[in-house]
Amino acid sequence: MHSLLIALATAPAPTPTPSLRPGLSEDQVTPGFLGFLLTAFIVVLTALLIVDMVRRIRRVRYRAQVEAERTAAEEAGTSGADGTEDTRFPSEGGAARPEVNGDAGPGNR
């Protein structure tokens, strides 16, 4: 252990300014303009994907909330004007559940 400390203390100091090996140019060791463009494209694409994902998650949560409210209303025994329970489906004239984004949905893509 002691000899390791002595070896480290007597090692030459690194050069203060970095230099390239002979035969290398700066373009060969840096990403350059093309690397910058590719990195910027990936960052923008990732940001757009995150925004899209957040929008889709919000839509799913809202639909689940609407479905839970509709189920709770059905369980509470929603009744019509004559005191009987309304069991009609939306296609038969019953109240339809509101769509969040119009025709957007799994069956309409």
C-alpha positions as CSV (number, residue, x, y, z in Angstrom):
1,M,0.0,0.0,0.0
2,H,2.8,2.4,0.9
3,S,4.7,1.7,-2.3
4,L,1.5,2.4,-4.3
5,L,1.2,5.9,-2.8
6,I,4.9,6.6,-3.6
7,A,4.4,5.4,-7.2
8,L,1.3,7.7,-7.6
9,A,3.2,10.7,-6.0
10,T,6.1,10.3,-8.4
11,A,4.0,9.8,-11.6
12,P,4.4,12.6,-14.1
13,A,1.6,15.2,-14.2
14,P,-0.8,15.1,-17.2
15,T,-0.3,17.7,-19.9
16,P,-2.2,20.9,-19.1
17,T,-3.7,21.3,-22.7
18,P,-5.2,18.2,-24.4
19,S,-3.8,17.5,-27.8
20,L,-4.8,15.0,-30.5
21,R,-2.7,12.1,-31.5
22,P,-0.9,12.6,-34.8
23,G,-3.1,11.7,-37.7
24,L,-6.4,12.6,-36.0
25,S,-8.5,15.6,-36.8
26,E,-11.1,17.3,-34.6
27,D,-13.9,16.0,-36.8
28,Q,-12.9,12.5,-36.1
29,V,-13.3,12.8,-32.4
30,T,-16.4,15.1,-32.1
31,P,-19.9,14.4,-33.2
32,G,-19.9,17.5,-35.5
33,F,-23.0,19.2,-36.9
34,L,-24.7,16.0,-38.0
35,G,-24.4,14.5,-34.5
36,F,-25.9,17.7,-33.1
37,L,-28.8,17.5,-35.6
38,L,-29.5,13.8,-34.7
39,T,-29.4,14.5,-31.0
40,A,-31.7,17.5,-31.4
41,F,-34.1,15.4,-33.5
42,I,-34.2,12.7,-30.8
43,V,-34.9,15.3,-28.1
44,V,-37.7,16.8,-30.0
45,L,-39.2,13.4,-30.9
46,T,-39.0,12.3,-27.2
47,A,-40.8,15.5,-26.1
48,L,-43.6,15.0,-28.6
49,L,-44.0,11.4,-27.5
50,I,-44.2,12.5,-23.9
51,V,-46.9,15.1,-24.7
52,D,-48.9,12.5,-26.7
53,M,-48.6,9.9,-23.9
54,V,-49.8,12.5,-21.3
55,R,-52.8,13.4,-23.5
56,R,-53.7,9.7,-24.0
57,I,-53.5,9.0,-20.3
58,R,-55.7,12.0,-19.5
59,R,-58.2,10.8,-22.0
60,V,-58.3,7.3,-20.5
61,R,-58.7,8.7,-17.0
62,Y,-61.6,10.9,-18.1
63,R,-63.4,8.1,-19.8
64,A,-63.0,5.9,-16.7
65,Q,-64.4,8.7,-14.6
66,V,-67.4,9.1,-16.9
67,E,-68.0,5.3,-16.9
68,A,-67.8,5.2,-13.1
69,E,-70.3,8.1,-12.9
70,R,-72.6,6.3,-15.3
71,T,-72.4,3.0,-13.4
72,A,-73.1,4.8,-10.1
73,A,-76.1,6.5,-11.6
74,E,-77.4,3.1,-12.9
75,E,-76.9,1.5,-9.5
76,A,-78.7,4.3,-7.8
77,G,-81.8,3.4,-9.9
78,T,-82.2,6.3,-12.3
79,S,-85.8,6.5,-13.0
80,G,-87.8,8.0,-15.9
81,A,-90.7,10.5,-15.6
82,D,-93.3,7.8,-14.9
83,G,-91.3,6.3,-11.9
84,T,-90.1,3.3,-13.9
85,E,-86.4,2.6,-14.4
86,D,-85.0,3.7,-17.8
87,T,-83.5,0.6,-19.4
88,R,-83.2,1.8,-23.0
89,F,-80.0,1.6,-24.8
90,P,-78.6,4.8,-26.5
91,S,-79.5,3.4,-29.9
92,E,-83.1,3.0,-28.7
93,G,-83.4,6.6,-27.6
94,G,-81.9,6.5,-24.2
95,A,-79.4,9.1,-23.0
96,A,-76.0,8.5,-24.6
97,R,-72.8,9.0,-22.7
98,P,-70.8,12.1,-23.9
99,E,-67.8,11.5,-26.1
100,V,-64.6,13.1,-24.9
101,N,-63.0,13.7,-28.3
102,G,-65.9,13.3,-30.8
103,D,-65.3,10.3,-33.0
104,A,-61.8,9.5,-31.6
105,G,-61.6,6.0,-30.2
106,P,-60.3,2.5,-30.9
107,G,-63.0,1.7,-33.4
108,N,-62.7,5.0,-35.4
109,R,-59.1,5.2,-36.4
